[in-house]
Amino acid sequence: MSEDADRPIRAGRRTVRIQRPGKVLFPGRGGAPEYTKGDLADYYHWIAPHLLPHLRGRPLMPERHPDGIDGPRFMQKNTPEHYPEWITRAVVAKEGGTVTHVVCDDTATLLFLADQACVTPHRWLSRTDRAAGPDHPDRLVFDLDPPDDDFAPVRAAAAVLRTLLDELALPAAPMTTGSRGLHLVVPLDGRQGFDEVRRFAHDVAELAVARHPDRLTTAVRKEDRGDRLYLDVQRNGYAQTAVAPYAVRARPGAPVAVPVAWPQLEDPGLHARRWTIADALEQARTDPWAELPARGRGLGPARRRLAELRD
């Protein structure tokens, strides 16, 4: 079989054909290994049991790189008509109409997206398969965005936010982004709408900044941040997305956004691109978010505690 011959992969009741599996998506350079579309598909096949729980029921925005990570990037919103009928769709409202997103409910869909050179699945923070609907998120995300590749300020900021969230009785879990920073993910019960959730996240971030104004900022404009770490809460809005846990990033070496346990953040060797498609599965098997409660919390009690802390 030539490297450009289609390669079938069995996924449950379906067989997905990976076209041109030998096509290089991640060129090897600067010491980073080369990875092909076949490598990407294999990774998503292996990681599917750990990734799919974070994707099911959620509209996706696939980040596609048909010519590899050095070529044009396509952020796909509408599901193309030629996609198989067995792939789940979600029709959601947008200004002036609707948009039909892909929903990745199974391994076959994940593999099909890999065949379409979807390097990174970006997920909504709400679900369309629950009574609350897409207007009510069940995840809140703090995006810790450092000014450079130094990860020490990221670890320090995560500790600050964890302390504050503990005061608010809100469990949170950290995830390396596979790029530069870290996400803190807070499970919610889905009772509040996006506007309320984002206001709450902004108020929490502002209190963290008030406690550490020399290290943290909520300034949106980069020129206003200086060398401070940016606490970004803008992902907590309707139709906004966040990189999914165990998603590959479009960077040399195919780094992966990986959930971590809190004690792992104490490792001075940890950085945002610590894991790649070569070893992310090993981390996934440790179940790093095992202590995160399965049921999300409501924001009512946390909002009252936050008001007391701000007084």
Residue pairs with C-beta under 8 A, 6 or more apart in sequence:
1 7
2 22
3 21
3 22
4 20
4 21
4 22
4 23
5 21
6 17
6 18
6 19
6 20
6 21
7 17
7 18
7 21
7 38
7 41
8 15
8 16
8 17
8 18
9 15
9 16
9 17
9 18
9 41
9 45
9 111
11 45
11 48
11 106
11 107
11 108
11 110
11 111
12 106
12 107
12 108
14 86
14 108
16 108
16 111
16 112
16 115
17 115
18 37
18 38
18 41
18 111
18 114
18 115
19 37
19 115
20 37
21 36
21 37
21 38
21 41
22 36
22 37
22 38
23 36
23 37
23 68
24 34
24 35
24 36
24 68
25 35
25 36
25 37
25 39
25 40
25 65
25 68
25 69
25 117
25 119
26 32
26 33
26 34
26 35
26 36
26 39
26 68
26 69
26 252
26 253
26 254
27 34
27 68
27 69
27 70
27 252
28 34
28 252
29 252
30 252
32 252
32 253
33 253
33 278
35 254
35 277
37 114
37 115
37 117
39 254
39 277
40 114
40 117
40 119
40 248
40 254
40 277
41 111
41 114
41 115
43 248
43 254
43 277
43 280
43 281
44 51
44 110
44 111
44 113
44 114
44 248
45 107
45 110
45 111
46 281
47 246
47 280
47 281
47 284
48 107
48 110
50 245
50 246
50 281
50 284
50 285
51 110
51 244
51 245
51 246
51 247
52 104
52 105
52 106
52 107
52 110
54 123
54 244
54 245
54 246
55 103
55 104
55 105
55 110
55 121
55 123
55 244
56 103
56 104
56 105
56 127
56 129
57 103
57 105
57 127
57 128
57 129
57 130
58 103
58 104
58 123
58 124
58 125
58 126
58 127
58 128
59 90
59 92
59 101
59 102
59 103
59 123
59 124
59 128
59 134
60 101
60 102
60 103
60 104
60 121
60 122
60 123
60 124
60 241
61 75
61 76
61 77
61 101
61 121
61 122
61 123
61 241
62 75
62 76
62 102
62 113
62 116
62 118
62 120
62 121
62 122
63 73
63 74
63 75
63 76
63 118
63 119
63 120
63 121
63 122
63 250
64 73
64 74
64 75
64 76
64 116
64 117
64 118
64 119
65 71
65 72
65 73
65 74
65 117
65 119
65 250
66 72
66 74
66 116
66 117
69 119
69 250
69 251
69 252
73 250
75 122
76 102
76 118
77 99
77 101
78 99
78 100
78 101
79 87
79 89
79 100
79 101
79 102
83 102
83 112
84 112
86 108
87 102
87 103
87 109
87 112
88 102
88 103
88 104
88 105
88 109
89 100
89 101
89 102
89 103
90 100
90 101
90 102
90 103
90 128
90 134
91 98
91 99
91 100
91 101
92 98
92 99
92 101
92 128
92 134
92 239
93 134
94 239
101 124
102 109
102 113
103 109
103 128
103 129
104 110
104 113
104 121
110 121
113 121
119 248
119 249
119 250
120 243
120 244
120 247
120 248
120 249
120 250
121 244
121 247
122 241
122 242
122 243
122 244
122 247
123 241
123 242
123 243
123 244
124 134
124 137
124 239
124 240
124 241
125 137
125 138
125 139
125 140
125 141
125 235
125 236
125 240
125 241
125 242
126 132
126 133
126 134
126 135
126 136
126 137
126 138
126 139
126 190
126 194
127 134
127 138
127 190
128 134
130 138
130 190
132 138
132 190
132 191
134 238
135 193
135 194
135 238
136 190
136 191
136 192
136 193
136 194
137 188
137 190
137 192
137 194
137 197
137 236
138 187
138 188
138 189
138 190
138 296
139 185
139 186
139 187
139 188
139 242
139 296
140 185
140 186
140 188
140 197
140 200
140 201
140 236
141 183
141 184
141 185
141 186
141 201
141 233
141 235
141 236
141 242
142 161
142 172
142 183
142 184
142 186
142 201
142 204
142 205
142 231
142 232
142 233
143 177
143 181
143 183
143 230
143 231
143 232
143 233
143 234
143 235
143 242
144 154
144 157
144 158
144 161
144 181
144 182
144 183
144 184
144 229
144 230
144 231
144 232
145 180
145 181
145 229
145 230
145 231
145 232
146 153
146 154
146 180
146 181
146 229
146 230
147 225
147 226
147 227
147 228
147 229
147 230
148 180
149 180
149 271
149 272
151 270
151 271
151 272
152 268
153 215
153 229
154 180
154 181
154 182
154 229
154 272
155 182
155 265
155 266
155 270
156 215
157 182
157 208
157 215
157 216
157 229
157 231
158 174
158 182
158 184
158 265
159 265
160 208
160 211
160 212
160 215
160 216
161 172
161 184
161 204
161 208
161 231
162 172
162 184
162 262
164 204
164 207
164 208
164 211
164 309
165 171
165 172
165 184
165 186
165 204
167 305
167 309
168 204
168 302
168 305
168 306
168 309
169 297
169 301
169 302
169 305
170 186
170 297
170 302
171 186
171 187
171 291
171 292
171 293
171 297
172 184
172 185
172 186
173 184
173 185
173 259
173 288
173 289
173 292
174 182
174 183
174 184
174 185
174 259
174 260
174 262
174 265
175 182
175 183
175 184
175 185
175 245
175 257
175 258
175 259
175 260
176 182
176 257
176 258
176 260
176 270
176 271
176 272
176 273
176 274
176 275
177 183
177 243
177 249
177 257
177 272
178 243
178 247
178 248
178 249
178 251
178 255
178 256
178 257
178 258
178 272
178 273
178 275
179 249
179 251
179 255
179 257
179 272
179 273
180 272
181 272
182 272
183 242
183 243
183 257
185 245
186 296
186 297
187 292
187 293
187 294
187 295
187 296
187 297
188 197
188 296
188 297
188 298
188 299
189 295
189 296
189 297
189 298
190 296
191 298
191 299
192 200
192 298
192 299
194 236
194 237
194 238
195 237
196 299
197 236
197 299
198 233
198 234
198 236
198 237
200 299
200 302
200 303
200 306
201 233
201 236
202 218
202 233
203 306
203 310
204 233
204 306
205 216
205 218
205 231
205 233
206 218
207 306
207 309
207 310
208 216
208 231
209 216
209 217
209 218
209 231
214 228
215 228
215 229
216 228
216 229
216 231
217 224
217 225
217 226
217 228
217 229
217 230
217 231
218 230
218 231
218 233
219 225
219 228
219 230
220 234
234 240
235 241
235 242
243 249
243 257
244 257
245 257
245 258
245 259
246 256
246 257
246 258
246 259
246 280
246 284
247 256
247 257
248 254
248 255
248 256
248 277
249 255
249 256
249 257
249 273
251 273
253 273
253 276
254 276
254 277
254 278
255 272
255 273
255 274
255 275
255 276
256 275
256 276
256 277
256 280
258 274
258 275
258 280
258 283
258 284
258 288
259 283
259 284
259 288
259 289
260 270
260 283
260 288
261 286
261 288
261 289
261 290
261 291
264 270
264 288
275 283
